[in-house]
Amino acid sequence: MEVWDFPRLAERASRHGVDLYRPLRAEFHHLITVRSGALRTWLDGAEHVLRPGAWLWIRPGQVYRFRDGVDRAEGTVLLFTPGFLDAATLSAAGFDPPHPDHPLVPARPEDAAALRSTLGLLQDAYRRIGALPLDAHVTLVRHLLAALVLRLGHLAERGHTRREASGNDTFHRFHRAVERDFASARRVEDYAAALGYSARTLTRACLAATGRTAKQYLDDRVALEAKRLLVHTDLAPVQIADRLGFTSATVFTKFFRRCTGETPTAFRARAHGGSAAAPQGRPARSWCAGDSAPE
């Protein structure tokens, strides 16, 4: 795990030749909060403006870019590897799938103060790396991060569209299977057979957790990956179609238009500010490009 302020973020990016205003694909969890000013971001196709007190959680695999504010806003970036927080903590905090896709904002001033206090304890423990044996230091930092996430999950306004997924084991199993196989399996019936459920049971579970049917949830995931590839890579639509298991670029384009309302080319142009040109060169992976894990 690492704890950076925005100047440190900019310094690290510059050292590795990473353009913070270019689309990046996260390899680690990035938990960002703003203390003053405003940070404008793009995350998986949606624009967000983070103002003081707001938090944004970018998860591994998501594609994001900064639009404005890195050099003027003040805030903190927490980076941690997948698995640094255990599944039980994330579940207790209410951060099981489906994950919130919007900034988290404390509902009351006292809630924001509690988050700031917990973040302060985490930052202090992180800086005092020599005060404890290394194993104890890592455990302390992990526990303080868990405390922060628990506060964030229960004190933040999660939005009116989020459904209750706690305890929905059927949905969680389907979600994991979709994450693993969405590029090769496009029929709900195949997932149902593999998981030992009926297609109707999967749809009921998805509706309860997300408000979407199982087929809609599966199609949404395929469309999301297509968006990420269109923004983050220079792959042509025909190459993306092949990577996602479509029989042709035409079939892929029809699917993408049905799910998003626009063609892949139009989406790419809009995501890149009106230019149809895709990113050039090797895609940037994360702020830590070149590192195998946070230091």
N, C-alpha and C positions, 0 to 999 in steps of 0.2 A: 504494500500500500504506500501511496505517496500523498502528501498534502502540499498543494501549491497555491500561491496567490497568482493573480493574472500576469504580473510582470515575469514571474518564474515560468508560467505557461508560455509566454511569448519568447523568453530566452531559450527554453528547451526546443520549441518549434524551430527557431532560427538556427540553433546548433545542428539540428538534423535536416535542415533544408526543407522543412514542412511549411506550406502556406496555409495559415489558419483560415483563410477565406476561400479555400478550395474544398470541395467535398472530401470528407474523410470517412473511413469506415472504422468504427471503434473495435479494438481488440479487448479492451478492459471496460469495466464499469467506470463511468464518469458522473460524479454527483457534483453539480455546480450550483452555487448560491451567490447572489449579488448583495453586496453591502451598501453600495452607493452607485448612482448613475444607472445606466440601462445597457443591457447586453441583448442584441438582436441575433437570433439564431434560426437556423433551418434544420428540421429534424424529420427525416422520412417523409418529406413532401409538405410539411406544415411549417409556417412561420410562427415564431414565438418571440416575445419581448420580455426579458427577465428584468423586473424592477426590484428595488430593495426588499429583501425578505422572501423572494421567490426562490424555488429550487427546481432544477431540471435534472432528471435522471436519464442519462444516455447509456444504453445497454450494449454489450458486445454484439456485433453484427449490424447495429443500426448505422445509417449514413447521416452525417450531419455536416454543417458548415457554419461558420460565424459570419454574420452579415455586417455587423458594426458594433463597436463599443469595447473591444478587447483592450484598446489602448487608453480608454477613458474611464470605464467602469472599474469599480473595486469589488473584489469578491474572492471566493475560494473554490478550488477544484480538488475534489477527492478522487483519486484513481485507485482502484483495487481490482485484483484478479478475480475471475470466476471461481467460486468456491471459497473465497476468503470469508464470506458470511455464509453460515449454514442455512439449509432449507427451512429448518424450524424457525429461525429468526425471521426470515422473509415471510413465512406464512403467518406468524404471530403479528407481524407488522401490517398484514394485509397486502403484501406485494407479490402474492401468487399471480400467475397469469389469469386473466388478461391484464397486462401491465398498463398503468396510466400513460397516455401519450401526450400529456399536456403539463405545463409547469404546475408545481404543487405550491399552494399559498396558504400559510397559517390562517386559521379562521379568526383568531383573536390576538391582540397585542401580547398577552401573556404567553400564548402559544409560541409566537415568534421569539420572545425572550427566552423561553425554555430551550428552543432550538439553538439560539446563539450561545447560551451557556454551555450546552452539551458540546457544541462545536469547539468552543474555547478550551474545554477540558481535553478534547481529542487533539487539538493543535498543540497544546502544551505537552501532552504525553509523547506525541510524535517527535517534537523537537528534543526531548530529553532522552535521547537514545542510549546514553551511557549511564543513566541513573539506575537501571536495573539490568540483570542478565538478559541477554538477547531474547531467549524464549519467553521470559516474563514480560519483556517490553512488547513483543508481538502479541501476546495474549491480551495485555492491557489495551493496546490499540484496537484489537479486534472487538473487545467487549465495549469499548467506547463508541466505535462505529456502529455496533449493534444497538446500543442505547439511542444513538442519533436516528437510526433508521426506524426504530420502534416509535420514537416521538414523532418523526415525520409522517409515518403511516397513519397514526391515530390523531394527530393534531392538524393535519392539512385538509383543506377542502378538496375532495377527490373528484368533484364534478358530478352532475346529476345523471350522467349516462352510464356510469360504472355500475355493473351488476354485482351481486354477491356471489363469489366463486368459492368462498371458504368451505372446505369439506366436500367439494364437488370432485371426487376422485375420478369419476368417469370423464369429465371434461379435461382434467389434468393429464390423464393418460392419452386422450385423443390429441391434446395440444403437443405433447412430447412426440407422438408418432408423426404428426403433421410436420413439426420442425425437422424431423429426421428424413421424411420421405416425400415431401410435397413436390419435389422435382421429378419424381418417378411414379407417384400414385395420385391419381386425380379423382378417383371414385370413392365416395363415402362408404359404399358397400365393402370395398376392399379393406378399409380401416376397421369397419365393424367386424368383419370376419377375423382379422388378425388379432383384434383386442377381445373378442368373445362377447360382443354386444350386437344388438340389432341396429340398423341404421336409424330407426325411430328413436332408440334410446340415446344415441349420440346427438341427434338433433335436439331432443329435450334437454340434454345436459348443456349443449352449446347455447340454447335459448336462455336457459337459466343464468348462465355465466356471462354471456355477451350480448344477448338480444338478437343474435344472428343464428341462422340454421347451420348445421354441420357443413353443408355444401357451400353456403356463403362464407363461412369461416375459412374453409379450405381455399376457396377462390381468392379471398382477401389476402391470404398469406402468399399465394403465387403472385398476385398482382403487386404486393409489397416488394417481393424480391425483384420483380421486373423493374420497379421504380428505382430500387437501390442500384441495380446494374446499369440502368440508363443514366443515372446521375454520376455514379462513382467510377465507371469504366468507359473505355472507348469502343466497347463491343457494338457491332451493328445489330439492329433488331433481329436479323436472321440468326446471328450467333447466340443472342439471348434466347430466342425461341428454341434453339437446339439445346442449350444448357438447361432450360426449364422443361424439356420433354415434349414440346409441341412438334407436330408433324411437319409444319411449314410456317414460314413467316406470316403468311396470310391468316392462318388459324390463330396464331399468336396475336396479330393485330386486332382481329375481331374480338378475341377474348379481352384484350387490354382495353379496347374501346368500350366494351360492355361494362367492365368493372370500374372504369375511371371517367368515361365520357370523352376521352380524347385518344388520339393515336400515340404510339410510342415516340414518334418523331416530334410531335407537338408537345408532349410532356417534357421531353429532353430539352427542347428549345425554351420552354417556359421556366424550367428549373435552373437553366443557365442564363437567365436574364434576357431571353429573347433570341439568343443565338442558337442555331441548331447544331453547332459544333460540339462534339463530345469532348470530355477531358483528354488532354494529350499526354503521352508518356505513361510511365508506370503509376498506377493509382496509389495515392497516399493512404496509408493504413490507419494511422492514429497519431496523436500528438507525440507518442513515444516511438515513432518510426525508427527502426533500426535496433530497438531494444526488444528482448524476449519477454520482459515483464517490468513493471515498475521497480525502480531501485529501492 
